[in-house]
Amino acid sequence: MKKLFATLISILLLFSISTQAYVLVDLEKANGSGYVTYRGTSIRVQIPDVYEEQETDFRGVWISTMTGDIAKYQSISQYQAEINSVFNIMEHYNLNAMVFHIRIYNDALYDSQLNKRSSYYSTVNFASWDPLAWIIEECHKRGIEFHAWMNPYRVKASGAPDDLADYAATEPSYNIASNPEYLLRTGANGIILNPGEPAVREFLVNTCLEVVEKYDVDAIHFDDYFYANGVDDAATRAKYNTTGLSIADFRRLQVDLFIEQLSNELRAFNERTGRVVQLGIAPTGIYRNGSYTSTYTYDENGNLTSPVGSNTGGFAHYGDYLYCDTKKWIDNEWIDYILPQSYWGFEHSTAGYADVMDWWDKVVEHKDVNLYSGMGVYMIDGGTWSGRLREALNQIKYGAKLKNVQGHCIYSYKHLKYAYQGSGEYAQNFQAVKNEAWKRKAIMPEIRNYDPVVLPAVENLTIAEIGAHNVLSFTNNPQAKFYVIYRSLQPITYAPEEVYDIIGGLNDAETVTYTDSDAGEYFYAVRPLSRTNTLGAGATVKKANLSISYLYDDENEIMVTDITTYGSAYVHDFTVREGYDFVYWVVNGVVRDDLPADCEFTVTANMNLQAVFRPANKHIVLFIDSNGALIATRYVDPGASATPPTDLPDKPGLRIADVPWKTRDNITDLTNITSDRVYVLQYELDNDAVYTLTLDGEISGTYHYNQIATVTTPVEKDGLPFSHWEEAGRIVSYRTSFSFTMLSDRSLTAVYGTADEKSLITMGGMMRLRAAYYSFLGRIELLDGYELIEAGYLIASGNGVPVMGDATVEAVPVPKFNAVTGEFLMSFPESLFARINAIRAYLVVRSDDGDIEVHYSDYCHFEDQEERDAERERLTAYLAGIPEQILVNYDLNNDDFCWEYKEGEDQSIFDLETGVLLKRPMTQAVRTFVVSSRRYPGVQAEHRINFGMTPEGVVASINGNETTPADPEAYNVSTYYQKPFTGYTLSFTRSGVEYRHYAVYHLEITDQAANLKPSKSAGSIGILYVNKTGADLTVTVTQTHVTNSSAYTSPVINADGVVIAIIGAYNDATTVTIPKDGTLWAPAYLDGPVAGNANSANINVKTIWQVGDVITIEKGILTRMYPDLDGAELSGSDKLPPLHWNSSNPAVIASDGTITPDPLADTEVTLTAVIGANGESEAITVIVKKQD
C-alpha cells in the first residue's frame, strides 16, 4: 500500500475479521489399519483438521546437563556459546519457556549457601560471573520465562554406602544431608531426603526461597521425583504417624505438607516483593487409573469427584511408589500449573495421549491452575512415537481442542536439537509443528492464581527509520515483565497472527528501543505483559514520511524530509533565511494563509508541507483554486502588478467567471500590489440542470446543479427516537438536520429507532461531470469530540473490496472539505481505470479518548465488473489447465498473460520467457507466480507450480541425501543419481502422510530366464523387480537380491498396487510369484535411516510392509504429467501440451505440438519432451488418425 495510516494509542476496526474454524476428523492409525480409539471402546479419537492459533500458548522445553542436553561449564566463552545455541533453537521453534535443571542431586547449579556446588558447575567462579543469572537475563531479553527445575528429595541415584552416616559425612555441615537421620535409602541403593522429617521440609522450602530471593526466576518447577521405590521409613512413621494412617496416606501427607508450605511461602514472598514466582509440578502422566466415561461430576467447590482417574492402565503416581496427590494440590490451588508427563503417543495401548489428557483437562475445569502437556519426543526412538511423523503436531492440535490445555513442554532439549539438525523423524515431526502450528511467537497464558495486573498502554511510543530498519521507542514501565510487539501490513487487531516479537522489560531503563528487521510500511502495536502474564492496554504506531520544502522565490526551493509518527503533533523548527519573511504554509498542496509559522500539525500519511517565504522588499501573490490548491506564485515589487496564470483548472458544471480572481476580502484588482495577497479562482454555474429531492417518499423540492439542500426531521416520532437518514439502503447521516450538494436526484428516508451512532463516511456513485474524468462525491460526519485525521479514496488494483493495509490499495487523501456539508469531490482521469478494479471512501479520526478509528463507506465502486469477471474466468481456466508439476520444458502463454515470479522467490529454476526448465530437484520445488491479464492488469492471480519430482504434501525418500526433508531443495540428485531421475518410484501412505521412495535400482524382466541378481555398485541399497514378461513370473528367492531376514519385509505387489505377499526369512527352496505387470521390492540395509551413513534413505522402506498395503509404482517423467498421453489416438483438432517436443515425424507433429494428419493413413509418431537446453525425457508413442 502506497499511502497508509496508523494509530498512536489503539485502533478500533469497524469491519469484520474472519476466523478459521476447524473441523474434527477421526485420527487414523500410523499403519493405515484403522482409526485410533479411546481405550476399551470403539469411540474414535478426533483431532482438528487444522491447527487453530491460540491467543496464548505455553511452549517450553526441559534442559538438563545431567541427561546430556548441554555440556557442563568449562569457561565463560564456552558456556555462553553453548547456551546461545540453545536460544537459537528455542527461537527457531518459537518457544517461550526454558525449564532448566538447577538442582539435581541435593546440589546447586547456582550460588548457594545451603547446597553444595554441582559437579557440572565445579569450575564456576561466582564472584566474577554467575552463569545462572546470565541465563535468566538472556531469557528475559528474548521474552522467555525461566522455570527453575529442582529435584527436592533426590540425593544419590545409586552406590550408597552401607552406613548412611558414611555418606552424610561427605556432605557440608550446612546441608541437611549431613545428618543421616534425614536420609532414606532407596531400593536402587540410592539416597533421598526423608520427606517425613519436618526439618527436611523446612530446609527444602528455604532452598527454594534462596533461589527466588537471589535470582529473578519465573517459577519453581518439580518433576515426578518425590518418594522413591523401596524406601523404609518405618522409624519416621513410628515417630510422626500419630493418627494411624496407612503407609500410603502417611507418605502422601508428608509431600502434601511440603507443597502446601512452599506454596504459602512463595505467595507470601510474592506479596512482599510484588513478584509472581509460580509453583509448577510435572508429575508422571497418570494420577490414578480408571475406565472410559463421558460423564464428569464435581462437588460444590468445583473439585472433580468422578472419575478419580484417567482411562489408563499404567504406573500411577498417586500410590506406590511416588505417593504424590497432585489432584489435591490442584483442588486446593496450592500450585499455579500442572504439567503431566503425557509422553505416550495416541496409539499407546494402556496410556494413549487422548485418554491421559482428557482426564487432566477435566480436573482443572473449575480451578485457577493452568494445565500444560508434557511431550515425550524421546519416544521417537523405539517408543510409541516411532514411525508417526505428525505425532507432535497431532498432540498440539488435540491440546487446542481441549478447553483447558494451554500449552506443551518438550522432553527433552537434545531431541529438539536432533530435529533442528534435520535428523530423521525428529525433523519431520517438528517441521510439521513449525510450519503448521508454532509459526510465530506466542504470549504466555495468564497466571490465574493471582489477581490480574493490567498495565496501562506504554507512553511516548514513536517510530523512526534508521538505516534500513524501523525503530520503535517508548517509555519503559518498570512493572512490565515483557512487551509484546505486534506487526501487520493492515491495521492492528491484536490477533495471534499479528504477534511479531516478545521482548523483555527493563527494570531500570527509562526508554525501551526495539529495532525491526526492515523498514517496511507496517502497522505496529505494543502491549505490556505484567508479572501475572496479563496483557495490558495497547498502543499503536506507524511511521509517516514528512516532506518539507522552503520556497524562497521562483528559482530557489530547498527540500528536506523527516520521518515521524502518524497522527502525532508536529511543529517544524526552521531558521528563516536572512532577508526573507515567512508568509504562508501550503499543506498537501492547499494554501493555508491562516496558519502561523509555529503551527502544530497533525501528521497524516506522506504529508507534504511547503513553507513560503518572500524577500523583505517584495510582496508575494498566490493564485489558488476554490479548494485552496496552489496554482501559481508571484513575487511583486511594491506598487507593481501581478501577472495571473493562464493554465487554469476546470470544474464540472462550472465555468470560470468573468472576473476570475478575488481575494477573501473581495479585492479583484491585480495592479498596484501593496500587500501580500491570496487570489482565489472564481467560477459560476454553467449547468441548467434541475434535480429533485424526495423525502420519505414525497417530493420535497427541486434544486439547481451544485445547489446545497438541507433536510430536517423531528428528534422523535411515534415515541421512537431518530436513528438515521437512509438512501438506497445505506446510512447517509446520523443527524436530524444535515446539508448536501445536489448533483443528481436524491431520495432520503428518515429512520426511527435505536442507532449505533458513529463517525460516518459516505460515497456516491460514479459521475461523468466533465470530459475524460470520472468523479465521486464523498461526505464525512464526525461524532462530537472527534478529530479528523484524514479522509479520501482508496483505489485498488487487486480483487475484492479495498481496505487499508492491502498491498494492492493506494490511499488518495483529499486536501479540503466543504465547510457547510462536509463533502469532498474528487475526479480521476479515465486512464486510471485501465489499471484499477475498485474505489472506496475512507475516514480516519481520533476519538475523545485518543484512539484512532478507521471507517469505510458502505458503497464501493467496481470497474468493468462483467468484463473483468470474464477475463478472470479465462485466467482461472488457463491456470487450471497447467499441470501441478512441470518436469520438462514448457511454454507459458505470455501473449495474453504476464508471468512474474512472486517477490522473494528463487528464479533460477525455470525461465519464464523461453520455458526452459533449468533444473529439476527430486523433492518439491514449488514456486509461486503472479499471473496477470495483459488486457486488465488488475485481473491477476497467484499460481503455484512444482518443478520437483515429488508432489506437494508428499515426503520424499531418497538414498544418499542427509538433508531431506529439512531442506528439500538442497540438491537436484542424490549420491546415487548422477543424472535427472527417470526411474521408478514407490508411493504409499502412513498415518495420513504420503511418501514417495525413489528406487536406485530397478530391473525390468522381459525374459523368464533373465539374471535376477545383476551387479549393484551399492549392494546395501534395494532393487525393484518389474515383471514385463506378459505373464505371471515364479522365481526362486535365492536367485534375487531379496534380503534373507525376518526383520525385513519385501513386498510382492500386483498390477493394482496391492501387496499380496511378504518375504522375510526364507530357505533355498522358497519361491515367489510376481504377477503379470506386478513388482517385487527387495529393500536392503540402507533403505532406511542409518545413523552416520550418508547413503542411507531418510525414510524406512525396508521393514514396514504388510499384506494389503497399497504401493503405487510409477516410472518416468511424461507419464507423471500426462498419464493418458502415451498410446493416445489424436486427430487434427487435438493440441498437444505446450512442451518442447522432439518428433520422429515433424511433418505430422511439429515441435510446438501442432498436429497435421496424413491424408491417407494413420501415423505412429514417437515423441520425446526436451528437458533443459539439450536433455530429453523418455519416449512416448501416439497414433495420429488420418485426415477425414
Stockholm file with secondary structure:
# STOCKHOLM 1.0

chainA/1-1188         MKKLFATLISILLLFSISTQAYVLVDLEKANGSGYVTYRGTSIRVQIPDVYEEQETDFRGVWISTMTGDIAKYQSISQYQAEINSVFNIMEHYNLNAMVFHIRIYNDALYDSQLNKRSSYYSTVNFASWDPLAWIIEECHKRGIEFHAWMNPYRVKASGAPDDLADYAATEPSYNIASNPEYLLRTGANGIILNPGEPAVREFLVNTCLEVVEKYDVDAIHFDDYFYANGVDDAATRAKYNTTGLSIADFRRLQVDLFIEQLSNELRAFNERTGRVVQLGIAPTGIYRNGSYTSTYTYDENGNLTSPVGSNTGGFAHYGDYLYCDTKKWIDNEWIDYILPQSYWGFEHSTAGYADVMDWWDKVVEHKDVNLYSGMGVYMIDGGTWSGRLREALNQIKYGAKLKNVQGHCIYSYKHLKYAYQGSGEYAQNFQAVKNEAWKRKAIMPEIRNYDPVVLPAVENLTIAEIGAHNVLSFTNNPQAKFYVIYRSLQPITYAPEEVYDIIGGLNDAETVTYTDSDAGEYFYAVRPLSRTNTLGAGATVKKANLSISYLYDDENEIMVTDITTYGSAYVHDFTVREGYDFVYWVVNGVVRDDLPADCEFTVTANMNLQAVFRPANKHIVLFIDSNGALIATRYVDPGASATPPTDLPDKPGLRIADVPWKTRDNITDLTNITSDRVYVLQYELDNDAVYTLTLDGEISGTYHYNQIATVTTPVEKDGLPFSHWEEAGRIVSYRTSFSFTMLSDRSLTAVYGTADEKSLITMGGMMRLRAAYYSFLGRIELLDGYELIEAGYLIASGNGVPVMGDATVEAVPVPKFNAVTGEFLMSFPESLFARINAIRAYLVVRSDDGDIEVHYSDYCHFEDQEERDAERERLTAYLAGIPEQILVNYDLNNDDFCWEYKEGEDQSIFDLETGVLLKRPMTQAVRTFVVSSRRYPGVQAEHRINFGMTPEGVVASINGNETTPADPEAYNVSTYYQKPFTGYTLSFTRSGVEYRHYAVYHLEITDQAANLKPSKSAGSIGILYVNKTGADLTVTVTQTHVTNSSAYTSPVINADGVVIAIIGAYNDATTVTIPKDGTLWAPAYLDGPVAGNANSANINVKTIWQVGDVITIEKGILTRMYPDLDGAELSGSDKLPPLHWNSSNPAVIASDGTITPDPLADTEVTLTAVIGANGESEAITVIVKKQD
#=GR chainA/1-1188 SS CCSCCCCSSCEEECSCCCCCCCCEEECBCTTSSSBCBCTTSCCBCEEESSCCCCSSCEEEEEECTTTTSSCCCCCHHHHHHHHHHHHHHHHHTTCCEEEEEEESSSEESSCCSSSEECGGGTTCCTTTCCHHHHHHHHHHHTTCEEEEEECSSEEESSCCCSSHHHHHTTSCTTSGGGSGGGEEECTTSCEEECTTCHHHHHHHHHHHHHHHHHSCCSEEEECSCSSCTTCCCHHHHHHHCTTCCCHHHHHHHHHHHHHHHHHHHHHHHHHHHSCCCEEEECCBSCSSBCCCCSCCEECTTSCEEECSSBSCCSCCTTSTTTCCCHHHHHHTTCSSEECCBCCSCTTCSSSCHHHHHHHHHHHTTTSSCEEEEEEEGGGGTTSTTTTCTTHHHHHHHHHHHSSSEEEEEEECHHHHHHHHTTCHHHHHHHHHHHHHTCSSCCCCCCCTTSCCCCCCCCSSCEEEEETTEEEEEEECCTTCSEEEEEEESSCCCCCGGGEEEEEECCSSCSEEEEECSSCCSCEEEEEEECTTCCBCCCEEECEEEEEEEEEEETTEEEEEEEEEETTCEECCCCCCCTTEEEEEEEETTEEETTCCTTCCEECCTTCEEEEEEEETTSEEEEEECTTCBEEEEEEECTTCCCCCCSCCCCCTTEEEEEEEEECTTCCCCCSSCCSCEEEEEEEEECCCCEEEEEETTEEEEEEETTEEEEEECCSEETTEEEEEEEETTEEEESSSEEEEEESSCEEEEEEESCCCCCCEEEECCCEEEETTEEEEEEEEECCTTCEEEEEEEEEESSSSSCCTTCTTEEEEECSCCCTTTCEEEEEEEGGGGGTCCEEEEEEEEECTTSCEEEEEEEEEEESSHHHHHHHHHHHHHHHHTSCSBCCSCBCCCTTTEEEEECTTCCCSSBCTTTCCBCCCCSSCCEEEEEEEESSCTTCEEEEEEECSSSCTTEEEECBTCSSTTTSTTSCSSCTTCCSCCCSEEEEEEETTEEEEEECSEEEEECSTTCCSSCCCSSTTSCEEEEECSSSCEEEEGGGSCCCCCTTCCEEEECTTSBEEEEECSCCTTCEEEECTTCEEEECCTTSSCCTTCTTSBSSCCSSCCCTTCBCEEEESSHHHHCTTTTTCEECTTCCCCSBCEEESCTTTBCTTCCBCCCSSSCEEEEEEEEETTTEECCCEEEEECCCC
#=GC SS_cons          CCSCCCCSSCEEECSCCCCCCCCEEECBCTTSSSBCBCTTSCCBCEEESSCCCCSSCEEEEEECTTTTSSCCCCCHHHHHHHHHHHHHHHHHTTCCEEEEEEESSSEESSCCSSSEECGGGTTCCTTTCCHHHHHHHHHHHTTCEEEEEECSSEEESSCCCSSHHHHHTTSCTTSGGGSGGGEEECTTSCEEECTTCHHHHHHHHHHHHHHHHHSCCSEEEECSCSSCTTCCCHHHHHHHCTTCCCHHHHHHHHHHHHHHHHHHHHHHHHHHHSCCCEEEECCBSCSSBCCCCSCCEECTTSCEEECSSBSCCSCCTTSTTTCCCHHHHHHTTCSSEECCBCCSCTTCSSSCHHHHHHHHHHHTTTSSCEEEEEEEGGGGTTSTTTTCTTHHHHHHHHHHHSSSEEEEEEECHHHHHHHHTTCHHHHHHHHHHHHHTCSSCCCCCCCTTSCCCCCCCCSSCEEEEETTEEEEEEECCTTCSEEEEEEESSCCCCCGGGEEEEEECCSSCSEEEEECSSCCSCEEEEEEECTTCCBCCCEEECEEEEEEEEEEETTEEEEEEEEEETTCEECCCCCCCTTEEEEEEEETTEEETTCCTTCCEECCTTCEEEEEEEETTSEEEEEECTTCBEEEEEEECTTCCCCCCSCCCCCTTEEEEEEEEECTTCCCCCSSCCSCEEEEEEEEECCCCEEEEEETTEEEEEEETTEEEEEECCSEETTEEEEEEEETTEEEESSSEEEEEESSCEEEEEEESCCCCCCEEEECCCEEEETTEEEEEEEEECCTTCEEEEEEEEEESSSSSCCTTCTTEEEEECSCCCTTTCEEEEEEEGGGGGTCCEEEEEEEEECTTSCEEEEEEEEEEESSHHHHHHHHHHHHHHHHTSCSBCCSCBCCCTTTEEEEECTTCCCSSBCTTTCCBCCCCSSCCEEEEEEEESSCTTCEEEEEEECSSSCTTEEEECBTCSSTTTSTTSCSSCTTCCSCCCSEEEEEEETTEEEEEECSEEEEECSTTCCSSCCCSSTTSCEEEEECSSSCEEEEGGGSCCCCCTTCCEEEECTTSBEEEEECSCCTTCEEEECTTCEEEECCTTSSCCTTCTTSBSSCCSSCCCTTCBCEEEESSHHHHCTTTTTCEECTTCCCCSBCEEESCTTTBCTTCCBCCCSSSCEEEEEEEEETTTEECCCEEEEECCCC
//
